[in-house]
Amino acid sequence: MPVVTTLANRPNTALLVIDVQNGVVNHSHNRDEVVANVAALVGKARAAGVGVVWVQHSNPEHLPAGSDGWQFVPELKAADGEPVVHKTYADAFEATDLEEVLAGKGIGRLVVSGAQTDECIRSTLHGAIARGYDALLVSDAHTTEDLSEWGAPTPDKVIAHTNLYWGNHTAPGRTAGVVTTEEAFPPAG
């Protein structure tokens, strides 16, 4: 899928790895499968020459910076030179340097993975589209915890619904959509 972004001089793509941190995903739906898919995406992106941008959430009460819960899961490691964006809001663009990081690398298309589906994933997808980016969601590389005791649907339904509506999302001059881990970053040739 070509880059269609409304942002000028932004022909490049980046994989966003959002909040795949111990304290965020340890009790999430299909944790091991999703983390393995994110790891596969990171490997595929690197092999294809696509930038990887890591997003790391903190909250002084529940996820303090520097704590074990704040650390990325042990299965994932940022490579030297891959930017880590620190955030305190659900949308990875809010009060962060994400836009500057992406602009500096000529990125106009985002491939989104991570957690939590119903908070930071959705917020960042909408934030990206609203700011002029193309934004693809990797359908099998995002997850959330079970919040059904507070009236939310079960995690499998949250994930399925997010995949459904993002697969049909549109905006003028931008593309949205859903791909699987297998479909993302196909080898050239």
N, C-alpha and C positions, 0 to 999 in steps of 0.2 A: 504494500500500500504506500503510495507516494506521500511525501510531506505536502500538506495543503495549507498549513498554518497562515493566519493573517499577519503574522509577525515578519517584518522585512529582514532579509539576509539571515534566515534561520533554517538552513537546509538539513541540519543534523538531528539525530535522534539520541535520546538517553533513556536508560532503564532507571526508574526510581524504585529504590528499595526502602519502603516506609515502615519504620517502627518495628522491625523484626528483632525485638529486644526481649531479654529473659522475662521481665516483668509484664510484658505485653502479650506474648504468645504462649507462655508456658502452659496455660490452661485453655488454649483456644481449640476450636474445632479442627480436627485433622492436622494438628500441629506438625507432626513429623513429615507428612506428605507435602504440606504447603512449604515448609522450610526446605525440603529437598527440591521442590520445584523452583523456589527462589534461587537456590544454589545453582541449579541447572541453567536458569535464566542468566545469572551473573556470568557463568562460564561461556554461554553462547554469545552474550553481548560482548564480552572481552575478545572472544575469537573472531567476531565480526567487526571489531574495531569500533563498537558502539560504547559511548561513555556510560559509566555507572555512577549514579549519584545516590548517596546514602542519606537517609533522613532519620534523625534520632530525637525522640520526644523526651521531655523532662517535665516534672511537676514536683514542686517542693514537698508536697504532702504524700503523694503516692508513688512517685518515680523520680527521686532526687538524683540529679546529675552526679555521676561518679559511683553510684550504688551498684550492687550486683544486678538488680533488676533493670537498671538503665543500660547495661552493657548489651551489645548485639549478641545474639545466640552464638554459641561456640562453633556451630557449623558454618558460619559466615564471617568472612574477613574482608575488610576494604583493602584494596591494593594501594601501594604507594601512588600518590597523585590523584586518587579518586576522592572527590570532595565529600565531606560529611556536613550536612546542614542540620543545625540544632534548632528545634522548635519547641514552643510552649502552647501552641494552639492546634486545633485539628487540621486546618488547612496548612500544608507545608509552605505555602507562600506568605502566610500572615506573619509579619514581624520577624522575617528571616532574610538571609541573603540568597535564597534559592533563585530568584529572578536574576540577580547579578551573576551567579554561577552559570546559569543556563545561557544568558546573553553572551557571556564571555566565551562560551564554547559554540556559539551559533546554533543552539538547540531550539527547535520549534515544534518537535514532536516528542511526546512522552509515552513510555510504556510503563504502566504502573503495577506494582506488586506490593504485598506486605500486609499490614494490619492497622487498625481494626476496620473491617469492611464497612460497618455502619457508622463510623465516625471519621477517622483520618483518611481512609481510602476515598469515601464518597466526597468529603470536603475538598480534598486535593484534586480529584477529578473535576469537580465543578469549578474550583478555583483556576485550574489550568484552562479549561474551555473559556471561562469568562475573561481570562487574560489574553486570549488569542492563540493558545496552543492547540495542536491536535493531541488527543489523549486516548490511548488504548489501555484497556484493563485486561490483565492476564487472568482469565476466568478460573484457573486452577491454582493460582499463586497468591490468593488473598484469603484471609480468615478473620474470625471474630470469636469472642467468648460467648457463653450462653447467658443471656440476660432475660430469659423468658420468665423468670420469677417476678420481674418488674413489668411484664406485659409485652415485651418484645417477642417477635417470632423466634423460633429455634434457629441456631446458627446456620444450619443447612438451608433454611428458607431465606434468611437474610442474604446469604451468598448467592443463592439462585435468583432472588429478586434483583439484586444489584447487577448481576450478569445480564438478566433480561432487559432491564431498563437502560443500562449503559450500552448494550448492543443495539438499541434503537434510538439512542440520543443523537440529536443533530444540533448544529449551530451554523449560522452563515459563514462560509469560507473556512470552516474547520471540520475536521473529522473526529468522530468518536467511534468506539466499537470495542469488540471483545475478541481476543485471540487466546489460544491455549499455549501452554509452555512449549509444546512441540511445534506449533506454528510460528512462534516468535523468533525473530532473527534467523531466517533460513540462510543456509550457506550460499554464498555467491556462486553463480555459474549456472 
